[in-house]
Amino acid sequence: MSSLPLLPESGTRLVGIARLASQGESVRQGHEVEYFTMPVRSLLNRCVSRRQMPFTWTINPYRGCEFACKYCYARYTHEFMEMRNAIEFEQKIYAKQHAADLLRQEIRKVKTGEQIAIGTATDPYQPIERKLEITRAILEEFARHSGLELGIVTKSAMVARDIDVLKQISQRNEIFVNFTVTTTDEELARILEPRAPRPDLRLESLRKLREAGIGAGVICAPVLPGITDSPKQLEAVVRSAAEAKANYVYANPLFLKPCSAAVFLPFLRENFPQLVPDYEERFKDRAFLPAAYRKRISELFARLREKYGIRKDSGWNKAVRSETKDLQMSLFG
Protein backbone atom coordinates (compact mmCIF):
# COMPACT_ATOMS: atom_id res chain seq x y z
CA MET A 1 0.00 0.00 0.00
CA SER A 2 1.37 3.40 -0.88
CA SER A 3 1.29 6.45 1.33
CA LEU A 4 -1.48 8.88 0.45
CA PRO A 5 -0.89 12.61 0.85
CA LEU A 6 -4.12 13.75 2.50
CA LEU A 7 -3.16 17.16 3.72
CA PRO A 8 -3.27 20.34 1.65
CA GLU A 9 -0.38 22.52 0.56
CA SER A 10 2.34 19.92 0.17
CA GLY A 11 4.94 22.66 0.34
CA THR A 12 3.98 23.40 3.94
CA ARG A 13 6.19 21.80 6.56
CA LEU A 14 4.00 19.55 8.68
CA VAL A 15 4.86 18.80 12.29
CA GLY A 16 3.52 16.67 15.12
CA ILE A 17 0.29 14.78 14.57
CA ALA A 18 -0.20 16.40 11.16
CA ARG A 19 3.07 14.94 9.92
CA LEU A 20 2.17 11.49 11.25
CA ALA A 21 -1.23 11.66 9.55
CA SER A 22 0.40 12.52 6.23
CA GLN A 23 2.37 9.28 6.45
CA GLY A 24 -0.74 7.13 6.75
CA GLU A 25 -1.45 4.27 4.36
CA SER A 26 -4.86 3.42 2.96
CA VAL A 27 -6.61 0.54 4.73
CA ARG A 28 -10.09 0.59 3.15
CA GLN A 29 -12.42 2.73 1.10
CA GLY A 30 -16.19 2.59 0.86
CA HIS A 31 -19.37 4.54 1.63
CA GLU A 32 -17.40 7.76 1.06
CA VAL A 33 -15.19 6.80 4.01
CA GLU A 34 -11.45 6.19 3.85
CA TYR A 35 -9.40 4.52 6.58
CA PHE A 36 -5.68 5.07 7.00
CA THR A 37 -3.03 3.73 9.31
CA MET A 38 -1.42 6.22 11.65
CA PRO A 39 2.00 5.74 13.26
CA VAL A 40 1.87 7.13 16.80
CA ARG A 41 4.40 7.48 19.58
CA SER A 42 1.95 7.12 22.46
CA LEU A 43 -1.46 5.56 23.10
CA LEU A 44 -2.15 6.47 26.73
CA ASN A 45 -2.84 10.19 27.02
CA ARG A 46 -3.05 12.13 30.27
CA CYS A 47 -6.26 14.13 30.49
CA VAL A 48 -5.35 17.79 30.87
CA SER A 49 -8.18 20.27 31.35
CA ARG A 50 -9.21 23.14 33.55
CA ARG A 51 -12.50 21.29 34.06
CA GLN A 52 -12.84 18.57 36.66
CA MET A 53 -12.62 15.26 34.83
CA PRO A 54 -13.71 11.90 36.22
CA PHE A 55 -10.75 10.12 34.65
CA THR A 56 -6.99 10.66 34.49
CA TRP A 57 -6.08 8.89 31.25
CA THR A 58 -7.73 8.54 27.84
CA ILE A 59 -7.30 6.07 24.99
CA ASN A 60 -8.67 6.57 21.49
CA PRO A 61 -7.74 3.71 19.15
CA TYR A 62 -8.93 5.76 16.16
CA ARG A 63 -8.95 9.39 15.05
CA GLY A 64 -12.19 10.34 13.32
CA CYS A 65 -15.45 8.40 13.43
CA GLU A 66 -17.55 6.84 10.68
CA PHE A 67 -20.83 7.14 12.62
CA ALA A 68 -21.22 10.75 11.38
CA CYS A 69 -23.34 12.00 14.28
CA LYS A 70 -24.61 15.44 13.33
CA TYR A 71 -23.97 16.92 16.79
CA CYS A 72 -20.48 15.45 17.30
CA TYR A 73 -18.32 17.63 19.55
CA ALA A 74 -15.02 15.93 18.58
CA ARG A 75 -14.69 17.17 15.01
CA TYR A 76 -12.13 19.73 16.15
CA THR A 77 -9.59 16.93 16.74
CA HIS A 78 -8.94 16.68 12.99
CA GLU A 79 -7.84 20.31 13.03
CA PHE A 80 -4.69 19.16 14.83
CA MET A 81 -3.86 17.35 11.60
CA GLU A 82 -4.43 20.52 9.54
CA MET A 83 -7.76 19.18 8.28
CA ARG A 84 -10.20 22.10 8.54
CA ASN A 85 -13.25 20.69 6.76
CA ALA A 86 -15.45 19.35 9.58
CA ILE A 87 -16.88 16.64 7.30
CA GLU A 88 -13.44 15.03 6.97
CA PHE A 89 -13.77 13.85 10.56
CA GLU A 90 -16.27 11.24 9.38
CA GLN A 91 -14.69 10.60 5.97
CA LYS A 92 -10.97 10.22 6.71
CA ILE A 93 -10.38 8.01 9.71
CA TYR A 94 -7.04 6.95 11.14
CA ALA A 95 -6.27 3.67 12.88
CA LYS A 96 -3.41 3.84 15.35
CA GLN A 97 -0.66 1.34 14.73
CA HIS A 98 0.92 -0.94 17.35
CA ALA A 99 -1.59 0.21 19.97
CA ALA A 100 -1.31 -2.78 22.31
CA ASP A 101 2.50 -2.69 22.19
CA LEU A 102 2.49 0.99 23.11
CA LEU A 103 0.06 0.37 25.96
CA ARG A 104 2.28 -2.41 27.30
CA GLN A 105 5.15 0.07 27.52
CA GLU A 106 3.12 2.93 28.99
CA ILE A 107 0.78 1.27 31.47
CA ARG A 108 3.32 1.53 34.25
CA LYS A 109 2.58 5.26 34.34
CA VAL A 110 -0.93 4.61 35.67
CA LYS A 111 -1.14 4.92 39.46
CA THR A 112 -3.67 3.29 41.77
CA GLY A 113 -6.99 5.10 41.64
CA GLU A 114 -6.35 6.73 38.27
CA GLN A 115 -9.15 5.90 35.88
CA ILE A 116 -8.71 5.19 32.17
CA ALA A 117 -11.44 6.10 29.65
CA ILE A 118 -11.52 4.39 26.24
CA GLY A 119 -13.38 6.17 23.45
CA THR A 120 -13.47 9.75 24.72
CA ALA A 121 -13.17 11.36 21.27
CA THR A 122 -14.00 8.65 18.72
CA ASP A 123 -15.91 5.41 19.01
CA PRO A 124 -13.60 2.45 19.72
CA TYR A 125 -16.05 0.07 18.00
CA GLN A 126 -16.65 1.66 14.62
CA PRO A 127 -16.92 -0.67 11.59
CA ILE A 128 -13.21 -1.06 10.78
CA GLU A 129 -12.69 -2.55 14.26
CA ARG A 130 -14.16 -5.81 12.94
CA LYS A 131 -11.15 -6.13 10.67
CA LEU A 132 -8.34 -4.46 12.62
CA GLU A 133 -9.32 -5.45 16.19
CA ILE A 134 -7.26 -2.63 17.69
CA THR A 135 -9.67 -2.10 20.58
CA ARG A 136 -9.76 -5.82 21.30
CA ALA A 137 -5.96 -5.96 21.37
CA ILE A 138 -5.95 -3.10 23.88
CA LEU A 139 -8.46 -4.93 26.08
CA GLU A 140 -6.39 -8.12 25.88
CA GLU A 141 -3.44 -6.17 27.21
CA PHE A 142 -5.53 -4.81 30.09
CA ALA A 143 -6.58 -8.38 30.91
CA ARG A 144 -2.96 -9.10 31.81
CA HIS A 145 -3.02 -6.52 34.62
CA SER A 146 -4.86 -6.00 37.90
CA GLY A 147 -6.11 -3.09 39.99
CA LEU A 148 -7.13 -0.92 37.04
CA GLU A 149 -10.25 1.23 36.73
CA LEU A 150 -11.48 1.25 33.13
CA GLY A 151 -14.44 2.70 31.26
CA ILE A 152 -15.54 2.35 27.64
CA VAL A 153 -17.82 4.77 25.79
CA THR A 154 -19.54 3.51 22.63
CA LYS A 155 -22.57 3.71 20.37
CA SER A 156 -21.80 0.31 18.89
CA ALA A 157 -23.32 -3.11 19.48
CA MET A 158 -19.96 -4.62 18.52
CA VAL A 159 -18.66 -4.38 22.08
CA ALA A 160 -20.58 -7.60 22.82
CA ARG A 161 -18.04 -9.38 20.62
CA ASP A 162 -15.49 -8.84 23.37
CA ILE A 163 -17.50 -10.19 26.30
CA ASP A 164 -14.91 -12.92 26.80
CA VAL A 165 -12.03 -10.51 27.34
CA LEU A 166 -14.20 -8.05 29.28
CA LYS A 167 -14.99 -10.87 31.71
CA GLN A 168 -11.28 -11.60 32.07
CA ILE A 169 -10.59 -7.95 32.80
CA SER A 170 -13.39 -7.73 35.36
CA GLN A 171 -11.92 -10.58 37.42
CA ARG A 172 -9.02 -8.42 38.56
CA ASN A 173 -10.05 -4.89 37.60
CA GLU A 174 -13.03 -2.54 37.64
CA ILE A 175 -14.54 -2.05 34.19
CA PHE A 176 -17.83 -0.65 32.93
CA VAL A 177 -19.26 0.11 29.49
CA ASN A 178 -21.22 3.29 28.75
CA PHE A 179 -23.68 3.01 25.87
CA THR A 180 -24.66 6.35 24.38
CA VAL A 181 -28.38 6.40 23.52
CA THR A 182 -29.62 9.73 22.22
CA THR A 183 -33.13 8.50 21.47
CA THR A 184 -35.00 5.20 21.19
CA ASP A 185 -36.83 6.47 18.08
CA GLU A 186 -35.10 4.56 15.28
CA GLU A 187 -36.13 6.94 12.49
CA LEU A 188 -34.93 9.96 14.45
CA ALA A 189 -31.70 8.20 15.40
CA ARG A 190 -31.05 7.43 11.73
CA ILE A 191 -31.01 11.10 10.75
CA LEU A 192 -29.12 12.23 13.87
CA GLU A 193 -26.54 9.41 13.76
CA PRO A 194 -26.60 8.20 10.13
CA ARG A 195 -24.09 5.35 10.35
CA ALA A 196 -24.30 4.37 14.01
CA PRO A 197 -25.97 1.07 15.02
CA ARG A 198 -29.65 1.31 15.89
CA PRO A 199 -30.49 2.16 19.52
CA ASP A 200 -32.22 -1.18 20.07
CA LEU A 201 -29.06 -3.01 18.99
CA ARG A 202 -27.00 -1.03 21.49
CA LEU A 203 -29.46 -1.82 24.26
CA GLU A 204 -29.45 -5.50 23.34
CA SER A 205 -25.65 -5.50 23.64
CA LEU A 206 -26.00 -3.81 27.01
CA ARG A 207 -28.31 -6.61 28.11
CA LYS A 208 -25.77 -9.21 26.98
CA LEU A 209 -23.02 -7.52 28.97
CA ARG A 210 -25.17 -7.35 32.08
CA GLU A 211 -26.12 -11.03 31.73
CA ALA A 212 -22.39 -11.77 31.58
CA GLY A 213 -21.86 -9.86 34.83
CA ILE A 214 -20.18 -6.85 33.26
CA GLY A 215 -21.08 -3.39 34.55
CA ALA A 216 -22.83 -1.25 31.93
CA GLY A 217 -25.17 1.70 31.70
CA VAL A 218 -26.67 4.36 29.46
CA ILE A 219 -25.65 7.92 28.77
CA CYS A 220 -28.57 9.77 27.19
CA ALA A 221 -26.51 12.20 25.18
CA PRO A 222 -26.74 14.71 23.90
CA VAL A 223 -30.19 15.88 24.91
CA LEU A 224 -31.25 18.10 22.00
CA PRO A 225 -33.73 20.92 22.74
CA GLY A 226 -36.94 20.55 20.77
CA ILE A 227 -35.76 17.28 19.19
CA THR A 228 -35.15 14.65 21.87
CA ASP A 229 -35.93 16.44 25.14
CA SER A 230 -39.67 15.88 25.65
CA PRO A 231 -40.52 14.03 28.89
CA LYS A 232 -42.03 11.21 26.81
CA GLN A 233 -38.86 10.78 24.74
CA LEU A 234 -36.53 10.85 27.72
CA GLU A 235 -38.71 8.46 29.68
CA ALA A 236 -38.48 6.01 26.79
CA VAL A 237 -34.68 6.04 27.13
CA VAL A 238 -34.77 5.45 30.89
CA ARG A 239 -37.41 2.74 30.57
CA SER A 240 -35.39 0.95 27.88
CA ALA A 241 -32.25 1.21 30.00
CA ALA A 242 -34.06 -0.34 32.95
CA GLU A 243 -35.46 -3.14 30.78
CA ALA A 244 -31.92 -3.90 29.59
CA LYS A 245 -30.81 -4.15 33.25
CA ALA A 246 -28.51 -1.11 33.01
CA ASN A 247 -26.59 -0.35 36.18
CA TYR A 248 -27.17 3.38 35.74
CA VAL A 249 -28.50 6.06 33.39
CA TYR A 250 -27.92 9.78 33.20
CA ALA A 251 -28.21 12.60 30.69
CA ASN A 252 -25.91 15.19 29.12
CA PRO A 253 -27.38 18.24 27.36
CA LEU A 254 -26.01 19.35 24.00
CA PHE A 255 -22.55 20.91 23.94
CA LEU A 256 -22.05 22.80 20.68
CA LYS A 257 -18.52 23.87 19.79
CA PRO A 258 -18.04 26.03 16.66
CA CYS A 259 -16.68 23.06 14.69
CA SER A 260 -19.80 21.10 15.67
CA ALA A 261 -22.12 23.96 14.81
CA ALA A 262 -20.64 24.07 11.29
CA VAL A 263 -22.26 20.69 10.64
CA PHE A 264 -25.18 20.72 13.08
CA LEU A 265 -26.77 24.05 12.16
CA PRO A 266 -27.03 23.28 8.40
CA PHE A 267 -28.49 19.89 9.39
CA LEU A 268 -30.98 21.72 11.61
CA ARG A 269 -32.01 24.09 8.79
CA GLU A 270 -32.72 21.13 6.53
CA ASN A 271 -34.54 18.89 9.00
CA PHE A 272 -35.89 21.15 11.77
CA PRO A 273 -36.03 24.66 10.26
CA GLN A 274 -38.51 25.88 12.86
CA LEU A 275 -35.87 25.34 15.56
CA VAL A 276 -33.08 27.35 13.93
CA PRO A 277 -33.88 30.74 15.56
CA ASP A 278 -34.06 29.12 18.99
CA TYR A 279 -30.71 27.35 18.59
CA GLU A 280 -29.01 30.44 17.19
CA GLU A 281 -30.20 32.38 20.21
CA ARG A 282 -29.22 29.69 22.73
CA PHE A 283 -25.72 29.18 21.33
CA LYS A 284 -24.86 32.57 19.86
CA ASP A 285 -22.21 33.35 22.45
CA ARG A 286 -21.75 30.09 24.35
CA ALA A 287 -21.18 26.37 23.79
CA PHE A 288 -23.29 25.25 26.76
CA LEU A 289 -27.01 25.38 27.32
CA PRO A 290 -28.15 27.62 30.20
CA ALA A 291 -28.02 26.31 33.75
CA ALA A 292 -31.82 26.41 34.03
CA TYR A 293 -32.16 23.97 31.10
CA ARG A 294 -29.54 21.60 32.53
CA LYS A 295 -31.29 21.73 35.91
CA ARG A 296 -34.65 20.85 34.34
CA ILE A 297 -33.18 17.82 32.57
CA SER A 298 -31.37 16.75 35.74
CA GLU A 299 -34.53 16.92 37.84
CA LEU A 300 -36.54 15.03 35.21
CA PHE A 301 -33.98 12.23 35.13
CA ALA A 302 -33.94 12.05 38.90
CA ARG A 303 -37.69 11.42 38.87
CA LEU A 304 -37.43 8.88 36.05
CA ARG A 305 -34.64 6.96 37.76
CA GLU A 306 -36.72 6.73 40.90
CA LYS A 307 -39.75 5.58 38.90
CA TYR A 308 -37.84 2.78 37.18
CA GLY A 309 -35.60 1.82 40.07
CA ILE A 310 -32.32 2.67 38.41
CA ARG A 311 -29.44 4.70 39.78
CA LYS A 312 -27.54 7.66 38.42
CA ASP A 313 -23.96 6.93 39.39
CA SER A 314 -21.71 5.39 36.78
CA GLY A 315 -18.31 3.81 37.14
CA TRP A 316 -16.99 7.35 37.27
CA ASN A 317 -19.13 8.05 40.34
CA LYS A 318 -16.11 9.08 42.42
CA ALA A 319 -15.95 12.29 40.42
CA VAL A 320 -19.35 12.54 38.75
CA ARG A 321 -21.98 13.82 41.13
CA SER A 322 -23.99 16.45 39.30
CA GLU A 323 -25.66 16.44 35.90
CA THR A 324 -25.74 20.21 35.99
CA LYS A 325 -22.02 20.09 35.20
CA ASP A 326 -21.68 19.42 31.50
CA LEU A 327 -20.97 15.71 31.62
CA GLN A 328 -20.76 15.45 27.87
CA MET A 329 -17.63 17.57 28.04
CA SER A 330 -16.26 15.68 31.02
CA LEU A 331 -16.75 12.36 29.26
CA PHE A 332 -15.67 13.37 25.80
CA GLY A 333 -13.80 16.66 25.92
C-alpha distance (Angstrom), angle and dihedral (degrees) to the residues before:
residue distance angle dihedral
M1 . . .
S2 3.77 . .
S3 3.77 125.8 .
L4 3.79 113.5 -100.2
P5 3.80 119.4 -145.5
L6 3.81 102.1 -135.7
L7 3.75 101.4 165.2
P8 3.80 125.2 84.7
E9 3.78 128.0 -114.8
S10 3.78 100.6 32.3
G11 3.78 89.5 -161.6
T12 3.79 90.7 65.6
R13 3.78 115.3 97.7
L14 3.79 107.5 -120.0
V15 3.78 121.2 -152.3
G16 3.79 138.0 -176.5
I17 3.77 118.3 -4.8
A18 3.81 91.6 -5.3
R19 3.79 91.0 60.3
L20 3.80 91.8 47.8
A21 3.80 90.8 50.1
S22 3.80 91.1 52.1
Q23 3.81 88.7 58.2
G24 3.80 93.6 56.8
E25 3.79 122.0 124.3
S26 3.79 124.9 -140.1
V27 3.81 114.3 -99.8
R28 3.82 102.5 172.2
Q29 3.77 142.7 -15.7
G30 3.78 129.2 -156.8
H31 3.80 143.3 114.2
E32 3.82 88.4 31.3
V33 3.81 88.3 -62.7
E34 3.80 125.5 119.0
Y35 3.80 124.9 -165.9
F36 3.79 123.0 -156.1
T37 3.76 135.1 -177.5
M38 3.78 116.3 -115.3
P39 3.81 124.1 -157.8
V40 3.81 108.4 -142.7
R41 3.77 134.2 -178.2
S42 3.80 96.8 -149.1
L43 3.79 138.1 24.6
L44 3.81 103.0 -178.3
N45 3.80 109.8 70.8
R46 3.79 125.3 -169.0
C47 3.79 111.6 -127.8
V48 3.79 108.4 -120.9
S49 3.78 117.8 -176.5
R50 3.76 141.0 131.4
R51 3.80 86.9 -127.9
Q52 3.78 121.3 83.7
M53 3.78 106.9 -101.1
P54 3.80 125.5 -163.2
F55 3.79 92.3 -140.8
T56 3.80 136.4 48.8
W57 3.81 102.1 -153.9
T58 3.80 134.7 37.6
I59 3.79 133.2 -160.4
N60 3.79 124.6 -166.6
P61 3.81 112.3 178.2
Y62 3.81 90.0 -168.3
R63 3.80 138.1 36.2
G64 3.79 112.3 -140.7
C65 3.80 126.2 16.2
E66 3.80 131.8 -120.5
F67 3.82 94.3 -152.6
A68 3.83 89.9 84.4
C69 3.81 96.9 -153.9
K70 3.79 107.1 -170.1
Y71 3.82 94.0 -137.7
C72 3.82 97.0 45.4
Y73 3.81 112.3 151.1
A74 3.83 95.1 -164.8
R75 3.79 99.6 70.1
Y76 3.79 89.8 102.2
T77 3.82 90.2 70.9
H78 3.81 90.6 77.0
E79 3.80 88.5 59.7
F80 3.81 87.5 72.2
M81 3.80 85.6 65.9
E82 3.83 91.7 51.0
M83 3.80 91.0 -104.9
R84 3.81 105.6 135.6
N85 3.80 101.5 171.8
A86 3.82 104.4 96.2
I87 3.82 91.5 -149.6
E88 3.81 90.8 63.9
F89 3.80 88.2 71.9
E90 3.81 88.6 73.9
Q91 3.81 97.0 33.4
K92 3.82 104.2 46.6
I93 3.77 111.4 44.7
Y94 3.79 127.0 177.8
A95 3.79 126.5 -148.0
K96 3.79 114.5 -153.5
Q97 3.77 114.4 -125.0
H98 3.82 125.8 -131.9
A99 3.81 91.1 5.9
A100 3.80 97.9 158.0
D101 3.81 91.9 46.8
L102 3.79 90.9 52.1
L103 3.79 91.4 48.1
R104 3.80 90.5 51.4
Q105 3.79 89.2 56.8
E106 3.81 96.3 43.4
I107 3.79 104.7 39.3
R108 3.78 92.1 88.2
K109 3.81 87.2 73.0
V110 3.82 91.1 68.1
K111 3.81 112.5 96.5
T112 3.80 127.3 -155.4
G113 3.78 111.0 -77.1
E114 3.80 95.1 21.0
Q115 3.78 110.1 124.9
I116 3.80 125.0 -142.4
A117 3.82 121.2 -148.6
I118 3.81 120.1 -159.5
G119 3.79 117.4 -158.4
T120 3.80 101.9 20.3
A121 3.82 95.4 145.7
T122 3.81 106.6 16.4
D123 3.77 132.1 21.0
P124 3.82 112.1 -93.5
Y125 3.82 90.5 -152.2
Q126 3.78 104.1 52.5
P127 3.83 117.7 140.8
I128 3.82 99.3 -84.4
E129 3.81 88.8 60.1
R130 3.81 88.1 77.6
K131 3.78 88.5 65.9
L132 3.81 104.0 31.0
E133 3.83 100.2 35.1
I134 3.79 92.2 -159.5
T135 3.80 93.5 146.5
R136 3.79 91.3 48.0
A137 3.81 90.9 51.4
I138 3.80 89.1 52.1
L139 3.81 91.0 51.1
E140 3.80 91.0 48.3
E141 3.78 88.5 56.0
F142 3.81 91.1 50.5
A143 3.81 88.9 51.6
R144 3.80 88.2 65.5
H145 3.81 91.7 62.0
S146 3.80 137.5 63.1
G147 3.79 137.8 -147.9
L148 3.80 95.7 37.0
E149 3.80 127.4 139.1
L150 3.80 110.2 -145.3
G151 3.79 136.2 176.4
I152 3.80 131.4 -175.2
V153 3.80 125.2 -158.6
T154 3.81 117.5 -161.1
K155 3.79 146.9 149.4
S156 3.79 91.3 -159.3
A157 3.78 132.0 102.7
M158 3.80 88.1 -152.1
V159 3.80 92.3 87.4
A160 3.82 87.5 81.0
R161 3.80 87.0 69.6
D162 3.80 87.7 71.2
I163 3.80 98.7 50.7
D164 3.79 89.9 117.3
V165 3.80 94.7 58.5
L166 3.81 92.7 37.7
K167 3.81 88.1 57.4
Q168 3.80 89.9 50.7
I169 3.79 90.6 51.2
S170 3.80 92.9 47.9
Q171 3.81 92.1 56.8
R172 3.80 91.9 70.7
N173 3.80 104.1 13.1
E174 3.79 141.8 43.3
I175 3.80 112.6 -106.0
F176 3.78 134.1 164.5
V177 3.80 134.7 174.3
N178 3.81 122.4 -137.3
F179 3.80 114.7 -154.5
T180 3.79 113.7 -159.5
V181 3.81 110.8 -140.2
T182 3.79 114.3 176.3
T183 3.80 94.9 175.3
T184 3.80 138.7 -12.9
D185 3.82 90.3 -138.0
E186 3.81 102.4 105.8
E187 3.81 95.8 -159.7
L188 3.79 92.0 50.0
A189 3.80 91.6 45.1
R190 3.80 89.9 52.9
I191 3.80 93.3 59.7
L192 3.82 94.5 39.5
E193 3.82 95.3 44.7
P194 3.83 104.5 21.2
R195 3.80 99.9 -177.7
A196 3.79 102.3 25.3
P197 3.83 119.9 108.6
R198 3.80 115.4 -93.4
P199 3.82 116.4 -87.3
D200 3.80 92.3 -116.8
L201 3.81 90.2 56.2
R202 3.80 90.8 52.3
L203 3.78 91.2 49.7
E204 3.80 91.3 48.3
S205 3.82 89.1 53.8
L206 3.79 88.7 49.4
R207 3.80 89.1 54.2
K208 3.81 90.6 50.7
L209 3.80 91.5 51.7
R210 3.79 92.1 49.0
E211 3.81 91.3 48.9
A212 3.81 87.1 53.3
G213 3.80 90.3 53.4
I214 3.79 96.0 -107.2
G215 3.80 118.6 139.3
A216 3.81 112.8 -115.1
G217 3.78 140.0 156.1
V218 3.79 146.1 166.1
I219 3.77 131.6 -94.1
C220 3.80 109.1 -162.7
A221 3.77 96.6 -150.8
P222 2.82 140.3 -159.9
V223 3.78 103.3 6.9
L224 3.81 103.3 -151.6
P225 3.83 117.4 -152.5
G226 3.78 112.1 -119.4
I227 3.82 92.2 1.9
T228 3.80 110.3 61.4
D229 3.81 104.5 -0.8
S230 3.81 104.5 88.4
P231 3.83 113.7 120.2
K232 3.81 89.2 -117.8
Q233 3.81 93.0 53.8
L234 3.78 94.6 46.0
E235 3.78 92.4 45.9
A236 3.80 88.7 54.9
V237 3.81 89.3 57.7
V238 3.80 93.5 49.2
R239 3.80 92.7 44.8
S240 3.81 91.3 50.2
A241 3.79 90.8 47.9
A242 3.80 90.6 52.2
E243 3.81 91.9 47.8
A244 3.81 89.2 52.7
K245 3.83 89.1 52.8
A246 3.81 93.7 -114.9
N247 3.79 114.4 -177.5
Y248 3.80 91.3 -138.9
V249 3.80 144.7 -8.0
Y250 3.77 132.2 -160.1
A251 3.79 139.2 159.0
N252 3.80 137.2 -121.1
P253 3.82 120.1 -163.2
L254 3.80 120.2 -135.3
F255 3.79 117.5 -71.1
L256 3.81 109.8 -162.7
K257 3.79 117.7 -166.4
P258 3.83 117.8 -174.9
C259 3.81 91.5 -104.4
S260 3.81 88.8 53.1
A261 3.78 93.1 46.3
A262 3.82 89.6 55.4
V263 3.80 88.0 68.1
F264 3.80 102.3 25.7
L265 3.81 99.9 51.8
P266 3.84 95.1 53.0
F267 3.81 87.2 47.3
L268 3.80 88.6 51.4
R269 3.81 92.5 50.4
E270 3.79 90.5 53.0
N271 3.80 99.2 43.5
F272 3.82 107.1 22.0
P273 3.83 105.6 21.2
Q274 3.80 92.7 160.2
L275 3.82 89.4 64.3
V276 3.81 97.4 52.6
P277 3.84 97.5 90.9
D278 3.81 90.9 49.0
Y279 3.81 93.4 50.3
E280 3.79 93.1 45.0
E281 3.78 89.1 53.2
R282 3.81 94.8 45.2
F283 3.80 95.1 48.4
K284 3.79 103.3 28.9
D285 3.79 94.5 110.9
R286 3.80 104.4 9.4
A287 3.81 141.4 49.6
F288 3.82 95.0 -144.7
L289 3.76 130.9 69.6
P290 3.82 115.5 -116.0
A291 3.79 119.4 -81.3
A292 3.82 91.3 -114.2
Y293 3.82 90.9 60.0
R294 3.80 92.9 47.5
K295 3.81 89.8 48.6
R296 3.81 91.8 51.9
I297 3.81 92.0 51.8
S298 3.80 91.2 45.6
E299 3.80 92.9 52.0
L300 3.81 92.0 46.4
F301 3.80 91.4 52.5
A302 3.78 91.1 47.8
R303 3.80 89.5 57.1
L304 3.81 92.9 44.8
R305 3.79 93.1 49.7
E306 3.77 90.1 52.0
K307 3.81 91.2 48.0
Y308 3.80 93.5 52.3
G309 3.79 97.9 35.4
I310 3.77 97.1 -117.3
R311 3.77 128.6 131.7
K312 3.77 132.4 -127.8
D313 3.78 103.4 -140.5
S314 3.78 117.6 98.2
G315 3.76 129.9 -167.4
W316 3.78 85.8 -78.6
N317 3.81 90.3 59.5
K318 3.80 92.6 123.3
A319 3.78 88.5 72.9
V320 3.79 104.6 17.0
R321 3.78 111.7 79.1
S322 3.78 107.3 134.8
E323 3.79 131.8 49.8
T324 3.78 88.9 -161.2
K325 3.80 86.6 75.8
D326 3.77 107.4 78.8
L327 3.78 99.1 -99.9
Q328 3.77 92.6 179.1
M329 3.79 87.8 67.0
S330 3.78 93.2 43.1
L331 3.79 91.3 51.6
F332 3.76 98.9 39.9
G333 3.79 110.2 15.4
